Amino acid sequence: MNIDLLLLLTLALGALAARPGQPNRGAWLWRLTALLTLTPGLRYVGAVFGFAARLTLSHWAGEILRGMSMTVKTEGNVLIMNGQEMAVDPACLGLRMTGMTLLVAIFWLLAYERKRQRALPLAWVLAYAGLALGLTLLANLLRIMLLVVFALRPDQLMHEGVGLLCVAVYAWLPLWAVARLLMARKGQPWQPTLVDKLFTVSRIGKMMPALLLVAMACVAFVRPVRLPYTVTPREGYTQRSTRFGFVQYSRPGELIYVKPLPNWYSTEHSPAICWQGRGYTLRRVREVSLSGQPIYVGELKKGHQTLQTAWWFSNGYHHSIGQFDVRSRMLRGEPGFALINVTTTDARLLPALVQAWK
């Protein structure tokens, strides 16, 4: 499932909501239009906060399994049981499952509103959407636990089967039951209104240019970074500029990337993405504290080669790994941040290398 299919399914739901006789048609068309407009924003949220969410899911899964008297070791986003490793990758908490569950939830509401000719108040619709997101998280958590317990590797058919089973049983079916219950108890009698007659697919389509202009105006007035991160030469390192305004420092056995954030809302190029493009797999990611400052550390694996890597955000005065902390500081006008990523071939040198670049 990719974003293109999710887009097509959203448009299909829009066509379903636009049918004559659909209760609350105008409101549903607006809601689905808003969902389409917010899709890039949802992808942004996933890119920015998805990594921390995977670490949290890994921790929860490990704690629950250990509470069930199972010998499970958690190393960042990797859970180890009986020597078998299971990494919580982006697919375990991505737009695919979350987006699909939200669309299934909307489908149930549309179907029961049409069947009963009732309309659900907006407050209950929002609560229902929140429940859908919560059940998606629960399905993900249970999926991870089952994969660890039964040692199901990504190359096994049951690996994907367990995921589909979990989301169907623990998200889609409960959402069906809740939609049915909500419509029976909270649905209000509906009669076609002027809004339903005015806000059709064609009229919303005509309003899209205006919505885009509003979005562009919002972007134009975004507060710029007051003082961008300054990249300076380092003695003993070979320095060169790379794409996107990044700077690479290198010397035998060491490679450092400094990646300034252009503005508070930009996504950072994390090692999970950049190193993957070079054929490496990021493993054993975990949060550690060095000299009282939290950083992320992990292993980069490619064939028989293993590198040690660490990264954090810094603006020269403040160090952090918190997305909200970094972006809120930039939004308040503090100096710009950069993602610092240090990599070495020797695990024993990593603490000293991190300290030298903080």
Secondary structure, DSSP 4 states (H G I P E B T S, - for coil): --HHHHHHHHHHHHHHHTSTT-TTHHHHHHHHHHHHHHHHHHHHHHHHHHHHHHHHHHHHHHHHHHHTT---EEETTEEEETTEEEE--GGGGSHHHHHHHHHHHHHHHHHHHHHHTEE--HHHHHHHHHHHHHHHHHHHHHHHHHHHHTT--TTSHHHHHHHHHHHIIIIIHHHHHHHHHHHHHH-EE----HHHHH--HHHHHHHHHHHHHHHHHHHHTSPPPSSPPPP---TTSEEEE-GGG-EEEEETTEEEEEEE-SSTTPPP--HHHHTGGGT-EEEEEEEEEETTEEEEEEEEEETTEEEEEEEEEE-SS-EE--HHHHHHHHHTTPPPPEEEEEEES-GGGHHHHHHHT-
